[in-house]
Amino acid sequence: MQNLFKTINHRMNGLVIHFVVTGVILVMAAVLIVWTDFFLKLVIGLLVVVTAYMFFYLAYKIWWLKKQIEKFLKK
């Protein structure tokens, strides 16, 4: 039981780090938006791509967590 919680805690920490890094990238992109129209278009495109990536990553992590819980409950 403790092994499951340790693994989930480790994965949650990775998820938090992932979101912090994504946030930092978006803040840097927001600074670039202020200066030129080209960067505005670039950042909006980047925002769409990052949002899509976050949804895929979140879906993968939820699927992984579901598999870990199923594996734990079958033992």
C-alpha positions in Angstrom: 0.0 0.0 0.0 2.8 2.4 0.9 4.6 1.6 -2.4 1.5 2.7 -4.3 1.4 6.0 -2.4 5.1 6.6 -2.9 4.8 6.0 -6.6 1.8 8.3 -6.9 3.5 11.0 -4.9 6.6 10.7 -7.2 4.4 11.1 -10.3 2.5 14.0 -8.8 5.8 15.8 -8.1 6.7 15.2 -11.7 3.4 16.6 -12.8 3.8 19.7 -10.7 7.3 20.3 -12.1 5.9 19.9 -15.6 3.2 22.5 -15.1 5.8 24.9 -13.5 8.1 24.6 -16.5 5.2 25.1 -18.9 4.1 28.2 -16.9 7.6 29.7 -17.1 7.7 29.1 -20.8 4.3 30.8 -21.1 5.4 33.8 -19.0 8.5 34.3 -21.2 6.2 34.0 -24.3 3.9 36.6 -22.8 6.8 39.1 -22.4 7.6 38.6 -26.1 3.9 39.3 -27.0 4.3 42.9 -25.8 7.0 43.8 -28.3 5.9 42.6 -31.8 3.0 41.3 -33.8 5.0 38.4 -35.1 5.7 37.2 -31.6 2.0 37.5 -30.8 1.1 35.1 -33.6 4.0 32.8 -32.6 2.9 32.8 -29.0 -0.7 32.2 -29.8 0.3 29.2 -31.9 2.6 28.1 -29.1 -0.2 28.4 -26.6 -2.4 26.2 -28.6 0.3 23.6 -29.0 1.2 23.7 -25.3 -2.4 23.4 -24.3 -2.9 20.4 -26.6 0.3 18.8 -25.2 -0.9 19.4 -21.6 -4.2 17.6 -22.4 -2.4 14.7 -23.9 0.0 14.5 -21.0 -2.8 14.8 -18.4 -4.7 12.0 -20.2 -1.6 9.8 -20.2 -1.0 10.4 -16.5 -4.6 9.6 -15.6 -4.4 6.4 -17.6 -1.1 5.5 -15.9 -2.6 6.2 -12.5 -5.7 4.0 -13.3 -3.4 1.2 -14.4 -1.3 1.5 -11.1 -4.5 1.4 -9.0 -5.8 -1.6 -10.9 -2.4 -3.4 -10.5 -2.4 -2.7 -6.8 -6.0 -3.9 -6.3 -5.4 -7.2 -8.1 -2.5 -8.1 -5.8 
